[in-house]
Amino acid sequence: LAALTPHAPPGHVPEVDRGVEALIQQLLQCPNKAKEAAEEAYKETWWNGDDGNDGYDVPVAPVAQAAAEAIGRIALTTSQWRPVLQRCSMEALLGWIRSGVPDRKLHKYLFWAAAAMSGMPF
């Protein structure tokens, strides 16, 4: 999808528009459920023995992470999509960031996507 958006501005190719919409919908999923799942996985790891997991490597939201990465790539490569992405997904990114989900890699992609949508050069 990130490879198609530079050639398909918003509103010109319905299939690309639906693909971007699907990414945004994945970010709109409730981050609180992901936080609860991470906490439960951490408790299970804690009580069942130490396997080297410090609670930060639990994959709590791989779909949201993939969506944030794709949205960041789209924003980075296609300036025409930035206003659409800012309007439709910035609040979802902030919701995930503020949710307290203890997944460092997810946070990295969330912050990176927000910065890309804001137009920061990389």
N, C-alpha and C positions, 0 to 999 in steps of 0.2 A: 504494500500500500504506500509506503514511504517513497518507493521508486516511481509510483504513478502520479502522486500529487503535484510534482513540478510541471507535469504535462496536462494536468486537469484542474483548472481553478475551481473554486467552490461554485456549485450550481451548473457546471457544464457537463459533467459525466455523472449520472445518477448512481451508478454502481460505486464509484469512488466516494461520493457523498455518503452513501449508506455504510461503506466501510469505515469511514471516519466517525460516523455516528455510532457504529458498534463499539469502536474504541472508547469513545466518550461514555457510552452506557456502562462499560466495564468499570470505569473510574467512579461512576455514580453509585456502585454497589456500596452497601453500608460498611464503613471501615470499623465500626464498633464490633461487628461480628468477627472480623479478622483479628481484632485485638483480643477478644475473648478466646478465640481458638489458639492464639499464640500463648496466652497465659496458661491455658489448659495444657498445651503441649509442654510448656516449661515445667509445670508442676509434675507432670508425668515423668519427665526426664529427671527432675530433682529427686523424686521419691523412689524411682526405680534404679537409681545408681547413677554414677557420674560417667557419662560417655564422652566427656570433653565438650559438650554443648553448653555454652554460657547463656543460652536464651536468646541470643541475637542472630543465630543462624537458622532459626526455625522458619521454614517457608510458609509464611502466613498468607501471603497474597500474591502468588506468582502471576495471576491474570492481571491484576492491577499494575504490577511491575512491568509486564510486557506491554500493556496499554500505555503506561507513562513513557516508556522508552520509544514506542512508535509515535506517539503524539509529539514528543520532543524532537524526533528526527524530522517529522513533517514540518514542524515550526521552524526548525533550523534550515531546512532546504527550500522552503516555499514561503516567501513573505506574504503571499496572497491568502494563505490559510491562517496566518497568525491572529488576525482580528476575530475570525470565527472560533478558533480554538480558545482564545482568551475569554470570549463571551460565553462559550458553552462548557468549558472544562476547568477554568481556573479555580472556581469555588470547590470543585470536587478534589482537585489537587491539594488545596488548603485543608480540606476536611480530612484527607488521608494524613497529611503532615501533622495536624493537630490531634489526631486520634491517639497518638502514643503507641502505635504498633511498633514493637521492638525489632524491626527488620532494617538493618543499616543499608542493605543494597536497595531495598524499596525506597527508602528516604533519599538515597543518592539520585535515583531516577526521577523521583518526584520533584526534588529541587532543580535538577538539571532541566526537566521539561518546563517548569515554571520560568526558569531563566531564558530558555530558548523561545518560549512564547512571548516573553517581554522584549525580545530582540537583542539580547546580549550576544556579542560575537564569541565564537569558540574557535 
